[in-house]
C-alpha cells in the first residue's frame, strides 16, 4: 500500500510539473507568435527582382491581415486596393525591381477598383519596366487587368473568360411568405429598388431599365480599355464575349488576340529569368504583396509637415458589422475622426474616400453635418470607389469637389423603410399568442406581432417623405442645383460615374491620386505628405478586440457576396435604422 501511494504521488507530481512546463512552452510560443505577427519587418530588395502580384480572391478597399485567417488556416484570399496600388507605385520607383509578374486567377472585384489598379499598371509601364501576365484560368476581372501586360500568357490546357457583365437580384418574398412574415414597405422614388427583393418576385420595369443602363455603361468602358491595350476593336471584343471564350480551347485565345502565347509555368519562369538577366541555374528574386509593404519609401516624405489626409469610409453606414471601431462606416467614429482632422493644423486638406452603398439615413445626416463643418475650415474632396450611392452619396454631396471612376455606381438618391409583420409566423406557424397592454394607441408601434394600422402607415410614409425631402435638399445645396433638378435625377435611380458627370452629380472622372492632387491645389500647397486615416489597427489590437461573430460575418460576406448582403439586411431588421438610404445590389467583374 505504501509503494502504491508513493508511485501515485510521484505520478501526480510528474504530471503537475509536466503541465507547468508544457504551459510555459505554450506561453513562450504564444509570445513569439504575437511578436512575429505584430512586427513590421523591413524588406530587403535584391537586384533584378520581380514583383509578383497575385490576382485572385476578393478585393476590398482597405485591408489588414486578420489574425483568425492564419489561426483557422483560412483559404479565402483577400487583398486591399490601397495595398495593391501602393505596391505598384513602389515597384515603379525602385530601381532594383525590373518588372511585374501578374499571376492571374479567379479575382472578384467591382469595376471601379479594377480601373484604379489598371491605371496604376499603365503608369508603371511608363517607367519602361516590363509587365508579364500568366494564368491557367483567367477570370474576366483578372484578364481586364492582365490585358495591360506586354505579354499575356496562357497555359496550354487553360482557359480565358471573356463573357460580359450581369447583375443578379435574389428575391426573398416567397421565403418570407412560407415563414409567415409580411414586409411593410415605405419608400420614395420610382427606382428605389432596395425593397423589391422583400415584396416582389421579379424586377420592376424601372429597376430593369436602370440596371441595364449602368451595366451597358460599365461594359462599354471595359471594352474600350481592353481594345486600347490589346489592339482589338470593341466590336471584335463583343463578338468574342458573345461566344464566351472560357468555353473554347486555349489555342483560340491566342488566335483571337486575347492572349499572346501558350506556355507552361516552368517556361514562364525561364522567360522571367531571361527578362531580368538571371542565370538559368540561379533563383529568380521575387517580392509578393506582403513583402512590398515592407519596402520603405523616402524618409523625406515623412518629414513634410503639411498633410493631405485621405480618410477611408467604406462599407454600410451604421449597418451590420459597423460597430464602433470595426468594419463598415460607424457614424459616431467618422464624426469623431473628421473632427480631429478639422482641428489638426498640419492637415491642410481632406480627401474623403467613399466606397459605400449607403445605409442609415440618420447616420448619413450626421456625417453630412461634420463634412460641412470640416469644409468650412479646409478643402474637402471626395474620391468615389466602387460605390458612393444613396447614403454614400449623401455624405459626399457637401464636398468642394467630387471625383468618381467612370464605372462607379452612384446616385440612388432615395429613401425607404421596412417593418416586418410576423403575426402569421407567431400564430399559424409556431402556435404562439401575444397580448399587449399599453398606455396609448401608438405605444406599441413597430411591434412585429401585429400589422400596422392605416394611421401608422401614413405616419411612417410621411417620415420617409420628409427624409427624402431633406436628402434632396442637401444634394441641391452641395451641388449648387435647384432642388427640383435634383429630384428629377433622383427617384432612387443608380447612375454610372460617367452618367453622373453629365448630370452634374460629380465634377470629374479620376481616381484617388487625382483627388489628392485636386485637394493640394485647393489648399495651395506644393510639398506635402499623404496620410491615411483612420489609423490601421495592428495585428495585436485586432487579436485582442476580436469577436468570433464579426469574423464569421466577414467570412460569410466573402463567400456569399450579394446573397449575404440581402440575408444580412433581413437578419438585422430589428436593430437597424428604420429609414434607410441604401443601394440594393453589388456589381462584380468575375
C-alpha positions in Angstrom: 0.0 0.0 0.0 2.9 2.3 0.9 4.5 1.7 -2.5 1.2 2.3 -4.3 0.8 5.7 -2.6 4.5 6.5 -3.3 4.1 5.7 -7.0 0.8 7.5 -7.3 2.2 10.6 -5.6 5.3 10.5 -7.9 3.0 10.2 -11.0 0.8 13.1 -9.9 3.9 15.2 -9.2 5.3 14.4 -12.6 2.0 15.3 -14.3 1.9 18.6 -12.4 5.5 19.6 -13.3 4.9 18.4 -16.9 1.8 20.6 -17.1 3.7 23.6 -15.9 6.5 23.0 -18.4 4.0 22.5 -21.2 2.2 25.7 -20.3 5.4 27.6 -20.2 6.4 26.3 -23.6 2.9 27.3 -24.9 3.2 30.7 -23.3 6.6 31.4 -24.8 5.4 30.2 -28.2 2.3 32.5 -27.9 4.6 35.5 -27.1 6.8 34.6 -30.1 3.7 34.3 -32.4 2.3 37.6 -31.3 5.7 39.3 -31.6 6.1 38.0 -35.1 2.5 38.9 -36.1 2.8 42.4 -34.8 6.3 43.3 -36.0 6.7 45.2 -39.3 9.8 43.8 -40.9 11.7 45.9 -43.4 12.0 44.2 -46.8 15.5 44.0 -48.4 15.2 44.3 -52.2 17.7 42.3 -54.2 19.0 43.3 -57.7 16.9 42.2 -60.7 13.8 41.5 -58.6 10.2 40.9 -59.9 7.1 42.0 -58.0 4.6 39.1 -58.2 1.1 40.3 -57.9 -1.5 37.6 -57.5 -4.8 38.5 -59.0 -7.1 36.1 -57.1 -9.6 36.1 -54.3 -11.6 39.1 -53.2 -10.6 42.8 -53.3 -11.5 45.2 -50.5 -11.0 49.0 -50.3 -8.6 48.7 -47.4 -7.4 45.5 -45.7 -5.1 44.4 -43.0 -4.4 40.7 -42.2 -7.0 39.2 -39.8 -5.4 37.1 -37.1 -8.2 34.5 -37.5 -7.1 33.8 -41.0 -3.8 32.2 -40.1 -5.2 30.6 -36.9 -8.0 28.9 -38.7 -5.9 28.3 -41.9 -8.3 30.3 -44.0 -8.2 29.6 -47.7 -10.0 32.9 -48.6 -7.5 35.2 -50.2 -8.3 38.9 -49.6 -6.3 42.0 -50.7 -6.7 45.7 -50.2 -6.9 48.1 -53.1 -4.9 50.6 -51.1 -2.2 48.0 -50.5 -2.0 46.9 -54.2 -1.8 50.4 -55.7 0.9 51.5 -53.2 2.9 48.4 -54.1 2.7 49.1 -57.8 4.0 52.7 -57.2 6.9 51.3 -55.1 7.8 48.9 -57.8 7.9 51.7 -60.3 10.2 53.9 -58.2 12.6 51.1 -57.0 15.5 50.6 -59.5 16.1 47.1 -58.3 12.7 45.9 -59.3 12.7 45.2 -63.0 9.1 44.3 -63.7 5.7 43.0 -62.5 4.5 39.4 -62.9 0.7 39.2 -62.8 -0.2 35.7 -61.6 -3.9 35.8 -62.6 -6.6 33.6 -61.3 -10.2 33.9 -60.1 -10.4 37.5 -59.0 -13.7 39.0 -57.7 -13.8 42.8 -57.7 -16.0 45.7 -58.7 -15.2 47.6 -61.9 -14.1 50.8 -60.3 -11.5 49.1 -58.2 -10.2 47.2 -61.3 -10.0 50.6 -63.1 -7.9 52.0 -60.3 -5.4 49.1 -60.4 -5.3 49.2 -64.2 -4.5 52.9 -64.1 -1.5 52.2 -61.8 -0.3 49.4 -64.0 -0.4 51.6 -67.1 1.5 54.3 -65.2 4.1 51.7 -64.2 4.7 50.9 -67.8 5.8 54.5 -68.4 8.9 53.5 -66.5 10.0 51.2 -69.3 9.8 48.2 -67.0 8.0 45.0 -68.1 4.7 43.5 -67.1 4.1 39.8 -67.8 0.7 38.1 -67.1 0.2 34.4 -66.8 -2.6 32.1 -65.7 -4.1 28.7 -66.1 -7.6 30.1 -65.8 -8.1 33.9 -66.3 -11.3 35.2 -64.7 -12.8 38.2 -66.6 -11.7 40.7 -63.9 -8.2 39.3 -63.8 -8.0 39.4 -67.6 -9.1 43.0 -67.7 -6.1 43.9 -65.6 -3.8 41.5 -67.4 -4.6 43.0 -70.8 -2.2 45.9 -70.0 0.7 43.4 -69.9 3.5 43.4 -72.5 2.8 39.7 -72.9 -0.3 37.8 -71.9 0.5 34.1 -71.5 -2.0 31.3 -71.0 -1.4 27.7 -70.0 -1.8 25.3 -73.0 -4.5 23.5 -71.0 -6.0 26.6 -69.6 -9.0 29.0 -70.3 -9.7 32.7 -70.5 -13.1 34.1 -69.5 -14.4 37.0 -71.6 -18.2 37.0 -71.4 -19.8 40.3 -70.5 -21.5 41.6 -67.3 -24.6 40.6 -65.4 -26.3 41.6 -62.2 -28.5 39.2 -60.2 -31.1 40.1 -57.7 -32.3 37.5 -55.3 -36.0 37.8 -54.2 -37.0 36.7 -50.7 -40.7 37.3 -50.9 -41.5 33.6 -51.4 -39.3 32.6 -48.5 -40.9 35.2 -46.3 -44.4 34.1 -47.2 -43.5 30.5 -46.3 -42.2 31.7 -43.0 -45.4 33.8 -42.4 -43.7 37.2 -42.5 -45.1 40.2 -44.3 -42.8 43.1 -45.2 -44.5 46.5 -44.7 -42.7 48.9 -47.1 -42.4 52.7 -47.2 -40.3 54.4 -49.9 -39.9 57.4 -52.1 -38.5 57.1 -55.6 -39.6 55.1 -58.7 -36.2 53.5 -58.9 -35.6 52.9 -55.2 -35.5 49.1 -55.7 -33.7 48.1 -52.5 -37.1 46.9 -51.1 -38.1 44.9 -54.2 -36.5 41.6 -53.0 -38.7 41.6 -50.0 -42.1 42.5 -51.7 -41.8 41.2 -55.3 -40.8 38.1 -57.2 -39.3 39.8 -60.2 -37.7 43.1 -61.2 -39.9 46.1 -61.8 -39.6 47.7 -65.3 -38.0 50.8 -63.8 -35.4 48.7 -61.9 -34.7 46.6 -65.0 -34.1 49.8 -67.1 -31.6 51.3 -64.6 -29.8 48.1 -64.2 -29.4 47.6 -67.9 -28.2 51.2 -68.3 -25.4 51.1 -65.8 -24.4 47.6 -67.0 -24.1 49.0 -70.5 -22.1 52.0 -69.4 -19.7 49.8 -67.4 -19.3 47.2 -70.2 -18.6 49.9 -72.8 -15.8 51.2 -70.6 -14.3 47.8 -70.1 -14.5 47.1 -73.8 -12.8 50.3 -74.7 -10.0 49.8 -72.2 -9.1 46.3 -73.4 -9.4 47.3 -77.0 -6.8 50.0 -76.5 -4.2 47.7 -75.0 -4.8 44.6 -77.0 -5.2 46.4 -80.3 -8.6 44.9 -80.9 -11.8 46.7 -81.8 -14.7 46.9 -79.3 -16.9 45.2 -81.9 -14.5 42.3 -82.1 -14.3 42.0 -78.3 -18.1 42.0 -78.1 -18.2 39.2 -80.7 -15.7 37.2 -78.6 -17.8 37.8 -75.4 -20.9 36.5 -77.1 -19.1 33.3 -77.8 -17.9 33.0 -74.2 -14.2 32.4 -74.7 -13.9 30.5 -71.4 -15.6 27.5 -73.2 -13.1 27.5 -76.1 -9.7 25.7 -76.1 -6.6 27.7 -75.1 -5.4 28.0 -78.7 -8.5 30.0 -79.6 -7.5 32.7 -77.1 -4.2 33.2 -79.0 -5.9 33.1 -82.4 -8.4 35.7 -81.3 -5.7 38.1 -80.0 -6.8 37.9 -76.3 -3.5 36.1 -75.4 0.0 36.2 -77.0 1.3 32.7 -76.4 0.8 29.4 -74.6 3.4 28.3 -72.0 3.7 26.1 -69.0 4.7 27.5 -65.7 8.4 26.4 -65.9 8.6 28.1 -69.3 7.2 31.3 -67.8 9.8 31.2 -65.1 12.6 30.8 -67.7 11.1 33.7 -69.6 11.2 35.9 -66.5 14.8 35.0 -65.8 15.6 36.0 -69.3 13.9 39.4 -68.9 15.8 40.1 -65.6 19.2 38.8 -66.8 19.1 36.0 -64.2 21.2 32.9 -65.0 19.2 29.7 -65.7 20.6 28.0 -62.6 20.1 30.9 -60.2 17.0 31.7 -58.2 14.6 34.4 -59.5 14.3 37.1 -56.9 10.6 37.8 -56.3 8.6 40.0 -54.0 5.0 39.3 -53.0 2.4 41.9 -51.9 3.2 41.5 -48.2 6.9 42.0 -48.8 6.2 45.1 -50.9 4.5 46.6 -47.9 7.8 46.3 -46.0 9.8 48.4 -48.5 10.4 51.8 -47.0 9.9 54.9 -49.1 11.9 58.1 -48.9 12.4 59.4 -45.4 11.9 62.9 -46.8 8.3 62.2 -47.5 7.5 61.7 -43.8 9.4 64.9 -42.9 7.0 67.2 -44.7 4.8 68.9 -42.2 1.8 69.8 -44.4 -0.5 66.8 -44.9 -3.2 65.8 -47.2 -5.4 63.4 -45.2 -7.1 60.5 -47.0 -10.0 59.4 -44.9 -11.3 55.9 -45.9 -15.1 55.5 -45.4 -16.2 52.1 -46.7 -19.0 49.6 -46.0 -22.5 50.1 -44.9 -23.4 53.2 -42.8 -24.4 52.1 -39.3 -25.3 48.6 -40.6 -24.3 45.1 -39.8 -20.6 44.9 -38.9 -20.2 48.6 -38.3 -19.7 48.5 -34.5 -17.5 51.4 -33.2 -14.0 50.8 -34.4 -14.9 47.8 -36.6 -15.6 47.3 -40.3 -18.2 49.4 -42.0 -19.0 53.1 -41.5 -19.9 53.9 -38.0 -21.2 57.4 -38.0 -20.1 58.1 -34.4 -16.5 57.1 -35.2 -16.4 59.0 -38.5 -17.7 62.2 -36.8 -15.0 62.0 -34.2 -12.3 61.3 -36.7 -13.3 64.2 -39.0 -13.5 66.5 -36.0 -9.9 65.6 -35.2 -8.8 66.3 -38.8 -10.6 69.6 -38.7 -8.7 70.7 -35.6 -5.3 69.3 -36.8 -3.3 72.3 -38.1 -0.9 70.0 -40.0 -3.8 68.7 -42.2 -4.3 71.2 -44.9 -7.0 69.3 -46.9 -9.0 66.1 -46.6 -9.8 63.6 -49.3 -12.8 61.6 -48.3 -12.5 58.2 -50.0 -16.0 56.7 -50.1 -16.8 53.2 -51.1 -20.3 52.6 -49.6 -23.8 51.5 -50.8 -25.3 53.7 -48.1 -27.3 52.6 -45.0 -28.8 54.6 -42.2 -30.4 57.9 -43.3 -29.9 59.3 -39.8 -26.2 58.3 -39.7 -25.7 59.8 -43.1 -27.2 63.1 -42.0 -24.8 63.2 -39.0 -21.7 62.6 -41.2 -23.0 65.2 -43.7 -23.0 67.8 -40.9 -19.4 67.0 -39.9 -18.3 67.2 -43.6 -19.9 70.7 -43.7 -18.0 71.8 -40.6 -14.8 70.4 -42.0 -15.3 72.1 -45.3 -15.7 75.5 -43.5 -12.1 75.1 -42.3 -10.2 73.4 -45.1 -10.8 71.9 -48.6 -12.7 68.6 -48.8 -12.5 66.5 -51.9 -14.4 63.2 -52.4 -13.0 60.3 -54.2 -15.6 57.7 -55.0 -14.7 54.0 -55.3 -16.9 51.1 -56.4 -20.0 52.6 -54.8 -20.9 56.0 -53.4 -24.7 55.6 -53.7 -27.7 56.5 -51.6 -26.3 57.2 -48.1 -22.8 57.0 -49.7 -23.8 60.0 -51.9 -25.5 61.8 -49.0 -22.1 62.0 -47.2 -20.3 63.1 -50.4 -22.6 65.8 -51.7 -21.3 68.7 -49.5 -17.7 68.4 -50.6 -15.9 71.1 -52.6 -15.1 68.7 -55.4 -16.3 65.2 -56.2 -14.4 62.6 -58.4 -15.6 59.2 -59.5 -14.4 56.4 -61.7 -16.4 56.1 -64.9 -17.7 52.8 -63.6 -18.5 53.9 -60.0 -22.1 53.3 -59.1 -23.5 56.5 -57.6 -26.7 58.5 -57.2 -29.5 56.3 -55.9 -30.9 59.4 -54.1 -33.9 57.9 -52.5 -35.2 56.6 -49.1 -37.1 53.5 -47.9 -38.3 51.9 -44.7 -39.1 48.3 -43.9 -41.0 46.9 -41.0 -41.8 43.1 -40.7 -45.2 41.8 -39.6 -44.6 38.4 -38.2 -48.1 37.7 -36.8 -48.8 34.8 -39.1 -45.4 33.3 -38.2 -46.3 33.6 -34.5 -49.9 32.4 -34.7 -50.2 30.0 -37.6 -46.7 28.6 -37.9 -45.5 28.5 -34.3 -48.8 28.4 -32.4 -47.8 31.4 -30.3 -50.2 34.0 -29.0 -49.2 37.5 -28.0 -51.2 40.0 -25.9 -50.2 43.6 -25.4 -51.1 46.1 -22.6 -50.3 49.7 -23.5 -50.9 53.3 -22.2 -51.7 54.8 -25.6 -52.9 53.9 -29.1 -49.3 54.1 -30.6 -47.4 52.8 -27.6 -46.5 49.5 -29.4 -45.9 51.0 -32.9 -43.3 48.9 -34.6 -44.3 45.7 -33.0 -43.6 42.7 -35.2 -46.5 40.7 -33.8 -49.2 42.8 -35.5 -49.8 44.7 -38.7 -49.6 48.4 -38.8 -52.8 50.4 -38.8 -53.7 52.8 -41.6 -52.8 55.8 -39.4 -49.4 54.3 -38.5 -48.6 53.5 -42.2 -49.5 57.1 -43.1 -47.2 58.4 -40.4 -44.3 56.2 -41.4 -44.7 57.1 -45.0 -44.7 60.8 -44.1 -41.4 60.3 -42.2 -39.8 58.7 -45.2 -41.0 61.5 -47.5 -39.6 64.1 -45.0 -36.2 62.3 -45.1 -36.3 62.3 -48.9 -37.1 66.0 -48.9 -34.1 66.6 -46.6 -31.8 64.3 -48.7 -32.6 66.1 -52.0 -32.2 69.5 -50.3 -28.7 68.5 -49.1 -27.8 67.4 -52.6 -29.1 70.6 -54.2 -27.2 72.8 -51.7 -24.0 70.8 -52.1 -24.1 70.6 -55.9 -25.5 74.2 -56.4 -28.5 72.9 -58.3 -32.2 73.6 -58.0 -33.9 71.0 -55.7 -36.4 70.2 -58.5 -33.5 69.4 -60.8 -32.1 67.0 -58.2 -35.5 65.4 -57.7 -35.7 64.9 -61.5 -32.5 62.8 -61.5 -33.1 61.2 -58.1 -36.1 58.9 -57.6 -33.6 56.4 -56.2 -32.0 55.9 -59.6 -28.5 54.5 -59.8 -26.1 56.1 -62.3 -22.6 55.2 -63.5 -19.8 57.7 -62.8 -19.8 58.6 -66.5 -23.5 59.4 -66.4 -23.2 61.2 -63.1 -20.6 63.6 -64.6 -23.1 64.5 -67.4 -25.8 65.2 -64.8 -23.6 67.3 -62.5 -23.6 64.8 -59.6 -19.8 64.6 -59.8 -17.2 67.1 -61.1 -14.5 64.9 -62.6 -13.7 61.4 -63.6 -10.5 60.1 -61.9 -9.0 58.1 -59.1 -7.6 58.7 -55.6 -4.3 60.0 -56.8 -6.0 62.7 -58.9 -8.3 63.5 -55.9 -5.2 64.2 -53.8 -3.8 66.5 -56.5 -7.0 68.5 -56.6 -7.1 68.7 -52.8 -3.5 70.0 -52.7 -4.3 72.6 -55.4 -7.3 73.8 -53.4 -5.2 74.0 -50.3 -2.5 76.0 -52.2 0.4 73.6 -51.2 3.1 72.0 -53.4 5.0 70.0 -50.9 3.0 67.7 -48.7 2.8 64.2 -47.3 -0.2 61.9 -47.8 -1.5 60.2 -44.7 -4.2 57.6 -44.5 -6.9 57.7 -41.8 -8.2 56.2 -39.6 -5.1 54.5 -38.4 -5.0 50.8 -39.2 -5.3 48.5 -36.3 -2.2 46.5 -35.5 -2.4 42.7 -35.6 -2.2 42.6 -31.8 -5.0 45.2 -31.4 -7.2 43.2 -33.8 -6.4 40.0 -31.9 -7.3 41.5 -28.5 -10.5 43.0 -29.8 -11.7 40.2 -32.0 -15.2 38.8 -31.7 -15.9 35.5 -33.3 -19.2 36.7 -34.7 -17.6 39.6 -36.6 -15.1 37.1 -38.1 -17.9 34.8 -39.1 -19.8 37.7 -40.7 -16.8 38.8 -42.7 -16.2 35.2 -44.0 -19.9 34.8 -45.0 -19.7 38.1 -46.8 -16.7 36.9 -48.7 -18.3 33.6 -49.5 -21.8 34.7 -50.5 -21.4 38.3 -51.7 -24.7 39.8 -52.9 -26.6 36.9 -51.3 -25.0 37.6 -48.0 -26.0 41.3 -48.2 -29.7 40.6 -48.6 -29.8 37.9 -45.9 -27.7 40.2 -43.6 -30.2 43.0 -44.1 -33.1 40.6 -43.4 -31.4 39.3 -40.2 -30.8 42.8 -38.7 -34.2 44.4 -39.4 -35.0 44.5 -35.7 -31.8 46.6 -35.0 -31.1 48.9 -37.9 -32.5 52.4 -38.5 -36.0 52.0 -39.9 -35.3 54.6 -42.6 -32.6 53.6 -45.0 -30.8 55.2 -47.9 -29.1 52.2 -49.4 -28.1 50.6 -52.8 -29.9 47.3 -53.4 -27.1 45.3 -55.1 -23.5 44.7 -55.8 -21.7 44.5 -59.2 -18.5 42.5 -59.6 -16.5 41.5 -62.6 -15.5 37.8 -62.2 
